[in-house]
Amino acid sequence: MTERQRRALLRQHPEVTSWAAFFEAQRRRQRLGAVPDQN
């Protein structure tokens, strides 16, 4: 991940306090075939 991508991710998701938990939830959703939240 580039610095630009990292900063964009931080701007898009300012509510995230744990990136490990965030990405684990993303992986879980993908495994279950769920549609990601659209904010």
PyMOL commands that set and color helices and strands:
alter all, ss='L'
color gray80, all
select helices_A, chain A and resi 3-12+19-32
alter helices_A, ss='H'
color red, helices_A
deselect
rebuild
show_as cartoon
